[in-house]
Amino acid sequence: MNIQRISDLPALPQRPENSHKGTFGKVLVIAGSSGMSGAACLAGIGALRSGAGLVFLAIPEAIQTIVSTVNPCYLTIPLQFDQQSLLTPESESQLFHQIPSFDAIAIGPGCGQQEWFRKLTLKLYTELQQPLIVDADALNALASLDKPLPTAAGPRILTPHPGEFSRLINKPIQEIEEQREALAMTFAKQQGLILILKGAHTIITDGTRLAVNTTGNSGMATGGSGDVLTGILTALIGQGMEAFEAAQLATYVHGFAGDLAAQELSEISMIASDLPEFLPEAWLELMEE
């Protein structure tokens, strides 16, 4: 297998002086469920702290008040459900009416595994023309198809940890850990997508190019860290970065923020909500370099 190893980081998105919020992308994260409102909040703050001009969160109406009060800077789209816990036709119609206006969309953090969500994930994966970041429960929704992934209408970026990747390719975790690069590249090439295989030394590949991330630490092995990464990545793609470059930069700065947090807080004491707090310092250092 021919491997083009990438070690240099891509350039940061440009911030022209004569700009407005529309210049820096309008992004959507479909996230959250009852008991998992934090996933939506963490993804939203990650996107806000990574330069997106407008950040929208599509969340169940039942958690809208919770999510809205965590940060006033993102906007929310409430999703309504009927007595059978199905997304109402009116709510689905309103969501799909707005979707064409977004520059990048992410789906999955904290969404759960209800049938409406699996159907929505498959529909977006197949039909959406914009870049789609597939994370967490959306990855499990794809794995539950128990067949090859469908052909996608636009760029796709999948962000599994080894357990999620195991379900996607139907191989044991131990085999994945022994052949991380080969299995990641083969899957990305076969499916025509960007894969971020998370873990120590996260792998980013499109099946030809391969980058191995050099930042991050054990303090990031805590619930919610991946939601922040999803937000960062969605923001960078929304600002016009190509998918592979955005994946490489998002992974690096996510880990870098974790390293800065660990220096101040210790790896033991870190929690996922610390990561967005250290993103400004991480971005500042990258800008100076």
VONU-647644 format. One line per 2 residues: number of its first residue (from 1); for each residue z, x, y of C-alpha. Coordinates in nm, 2 decimals, decimal comma. Example, Ala and Ser with C-alpha at 12.3 -4.5 7.8 and 13.67 -1.06 7.14 Angstrom:
1	0,78:1,23:-0,45  0,71:1,37:-0,11
END
This chain:
1	0,00:0,00:0,00  -0,10:0,14:0,34
3	0,19:0,13:0,57  0,17:0,19:0,95
5	0,53:0,28:1,04  0,63:0,19:1,39
7	0,92:0,37:1,56  0,85:0,34:1,93
9	0,98:0,03:2,10  0,73:-0,19:2,28
11	0,75:-0,23:2,66  0,98:-0,49:2,80
13	0,82:-0,81:2,94  0,71:-0,77:3,30
15	0,91:-0,94:3,58  0,67:-0,97:3,87
17	0,83:-1,01:4,21  0,61:-1,31:4,30
19	0,73:-1,53:4,01  0,91:-1,86:3,93
21	1,08:-2,00:3,63  0,75:-2,11:3,48
23	0,64:-1,75:3,48  0,89:-1,65:3,22
25	0,82:-1,92:2,96  0,95:-2,26:2,86
27	1,11:-2,25:2,52  1,26:-2,50:2,27
29	1,52:-2,44:2,00  1,57:-2,73:1,75
31	1,92:-2,67:1,63  2,27:-2,81:1,55
33	2,42:-3,09:1,36  2,77:-3,25:1,33
35	3,01:-2,97:1,28  2,75:-2,70:1,37
37	2,71:-2,74:1,74  2,79:-2,37:1,79
39	2,46:-2,26:1,64  2,27:-2,44:1,90
41	2,48:-2,30:2,18  2,46:-1,94:2,06
43	2,08:-1,97:2,02  2,05:-2,12:2,37
45	2,26:-1,86:2,54  2,07:-1,58:2,36
47	1,75:-1,72:2,50  1,89:-1,75:2,85
49	2,02:-1,40:2,84  1,68:-1,26:2,73
51	1,47:-1,38:3,03  1,34:-1,72:2,94
53	1,26:-1,93:3,25  1,35:-2,26:3,09
55	1,55:-2,32:2,77  1,56:-2,65:2,60
57	1,77:-2,74:2,30  1,67:-3,04:2,08
59	2,00:-3,15:1,92  2,15:-3,46:1,76
61	2,27:-3,70:2,02  2,62:-3,69:1,86
63	2,68:-3,33:1,97  2,50:-3,35:2,30
65	2,81:-3,36:2,51  2,96:-3,06:2,33
67	2,65:-2,85:2,36  2,59:-2,95:2,72
69	2,94:-2,84:2,83  2,92:-2,49:2,68
71	2,66:-2,37:2,93  2,50:-2,56:3,22
73	2,18:-2,35:3,23  2,00:-2,48:2,92
75	1,86:-2,84:2,90  1,91:-3,07:2,61
77	1,68:-3,32:2,43  1,89:-3,57:2,23
79	1,77:-3,67:1,89  1,86:-4,02:1,78
81	1,91:-4,13:1,42  1,92:-4,47:1,24
83	2,18:-4,60:1,00  2,01:-4,41:0,72
85	2,05:-4,08:0,90  1,68:-4,07:0,96
87	1,52:-3,95:1,29  1,42:-4,27:1,47
89	1,04:-4,31:1,53  1,11:-4,33:1,91
91	1,30:-4,01:1,91  1,04:-3,83:1,69
93	0,76:-3,96:1,92  0,94:-3,83:2,23
95	1,00:-3,49:2,08  0,64:-3,45:1,98
97	0,52:-3,57:2,32  0,71:-3,28:2,48
99	0,63:-3,01:2,22  0,28:-2,91:2,36
101	0,45:-2,80:2,69  0,65:-2,52:2,52
103	0,54:-2,16:2,50  0,75:-2,09:2,19
105	0,96:-2,30:1,96  1,24:-2,21:1,71
107	1,39:-2,43:1,44  1,68:-2,41:1,20
109	2,01:-2,28:1,34  2,29:-2,52:1,21
111	2,05:-2,80:1,13  2,17:-2,89:0,78
113	1,95:-3,00:0,49  1,89:-3,37:0,54
115	1,55:-3,51:0,45  1,44:-3,58:0,81
117	1,49:-3,21:0,89  1,29:-3,09:0,59
119	1,00:-3,31:0,69  1,01:-3,20:1,05
121	1,02:-2,83:0,95  0,72:-2,87:0,73
123	0,53:-3,07:0,99  0,59:-2,81:1,26
125	0,52:-2,52:1,03  0,18:-2,67:0,93
127	0,06:-2,82:1,26  0,22:-2,64:1,55
129	-0,03:-2,42:1,74  0,23:-2,23:1,94
131	0,45:-1,95:1,79  0,72:-2,09:1,56
133	1,04:-1,90:1,48  1,18:-2,02:1,14
135	1,55:-1,95:1,08  1,85:-2,05:0,88
137	1,82:-2,41:0,75  1,45:-2,42:0,82
139	1,40:-2,13:0,59  1,59:-2,32:0,32
141	1,37:-2,63:0,39  1,06:-2,41:0,32
143	1,21:-2,27:0,01  1,28:-2,62:-0,12
145	0,91:-2,69:-0,14  0,91:-2,48:-0,46
147	0,54:-2,38:-0,40  0,35:-2,14:-0,17
149	0,39:-2,19:0,20  0,13:-2,41:0,36
151	-0,14:-2,27:0,59  0,00:-2,26:0,94
153	-0,19:-2,35:1,26  -0,03:-2,08:1,47
155	0,18:-1,76:1,46  0,49:-1,78:1,24
157	0,80:-1,56:1,25  1,05:-1,59:0,96
159	1,40:-1,44:0,99  1,57:-1,46:0,65
161	1,88:-1,27:0,54  1,85:-1,15:0,17
163	1,99:-1,47:0,03  1,74:-1,69:0,22
165	1,46:-1,44:0,13  1,56:-1,47:-0,24
167	1,51:-1,84:-0,23  1,17:-1,80:-0,05
169	1,02:-1,56:-0,31  1,23:-1,66:-0,61
171	1,36:-1,32:-0,68  1,73:-1,21:-0,72
173	1,90:-1,05:-0,43  1,96:-0,73:-0,61
175	1,59:-0,68:-0,67  1,53:-0,75:-0,30
177	1,78:-0,49:-0,19  1,62:-0,24:-0,42
179	1,27:-0,30:-0,29  1,32:-0,43:0,06
181	1,02:-0,27:0,22  0,77:-0,35:-0,05
183	0,87:-0,71:-0,11  0,89:-0,78:0,27
185	0,54:-0,63:0,33  0,39:-0,81:0,04
187	0,53:-1,15:0,14  0,43:-1,11:0,51
189	0,07:-1,00:0,42  0,02:-1,28:0,16
191	0,15:-1,55:0,40  0,00:-1,41:0,72
193	0,32:-1,40:0,92  0,58:-1,18:1,07
195	0,89:-1,12:0,86  1,23:-1,01:0,99
197	1,43:-0,93:0,68  1,78:-0,90:0,82
199	2,07:-0,68:0,71  2,16:-0,32:0,76
201	1,84:-0,15:0,88  1,66:-0,48:0,94
203	1,29:-0,47:0,85  1,02:-0,61:1,07
205	0,67:-0,63:0,92  0,34:-0,82:0,94
207	0,23:-0,68:0,61  0,06:-0,37:0,76
209	0,29:-0,25:1,03  0,66:-0,19:0,95
211	0,95:-0,11:1,17  1,31:-0,04:1,05
213	1,57:-0,13:1,31  1,82:0,14:1,40
215	2,08:-0,06:1,59  2,37:-0,28:1,48
217	2,69:-0,25:1,28  2,92:-0,43:1,04
219	3,09:-0,63:1,32  2,77:-0,84:1,34
221	2,82:-0,96:0,98  2,98:-1,28:1,11
223	2,87:-1,64:1,14  2,64:-1,71:1,44
225	2,50:-1,36:1,49  2,16:-1,47:1,36
227	2,15:-1,77:1,59  2,18:-1,53:1,89
229	1,89:-1,33:1,75  1,68:-1,65:1,72
231	1,74:-1,72:2,09  1,65:-1,37:2,20
233	1,33:-1,37:1,99  1,22:-1,71:2,12
235	1,27:-1,60:2,48  1,06:-1,29:2,43
237	0,77:-1,47:2,27  0,80:-1,74:2,54
239	0,74:-1,46:2,80  0,41:-1,37:2,63
241	0,50:-1,09:2,40  0,30:-1,06:2,08
243	0,50:-1,17:1,77  0,54:-0,84:1,60
245	0,64:-0,66:1,92  0,88:-0,94:2,02
247	1,04:-0,93:1,67  1,09:-0,55:1,70
249	1,24:-0,56:2,05  1,46:-0,87:1,98
251	1,60:-0,71:1,67  1,67:-0,38:1,85
253	1,84:-0,53:2,16  2,04:-0,77:1,94
255	2,18:-0,48:1,75  2,23:-0,27:2,06
257	2,44:-0,55:2,22  2,64:-0,55:1,90
259	2,69:-0,17:1,92  2,81:-0,21:2,28
261	3,04:-0,49:2,18  3,19:-0,28:1,90
263	3,26:0,01:2,13  3,47:-0,21:2,35
265	3,61:-0,47:2,10  3,60:-0,29:1,76
267	3,38:-0,40:1,47  3,67:-0,59:1,31
269	3,73:-0,81:1,62  3,37:-0,89:1,71
271	3,25:-1,25:1,69  2,90:-1,39:1,75
273	2,97:-1,52:2,09  3,05:-1,16:2,21
275	2,68:-1,07:2,16  2,54:-1,26:2,46
277	2,82:-1,12:2,67  2,68:-0,77:2,60
279	2,31:-0,85:2,63  2,30:-0,78:3,01
281	2,43:-0,43:2,96  2,19:-0,37:2,67
283	1,89:-0,49:2,88  2,00:-0,28:3,17
285	2,01:0,04:2,96  1,67:-0,04:2,81
287	1,53:-0,09:3,16  1,67:0,24:3,27
289	1,51:0,42:2,97
END
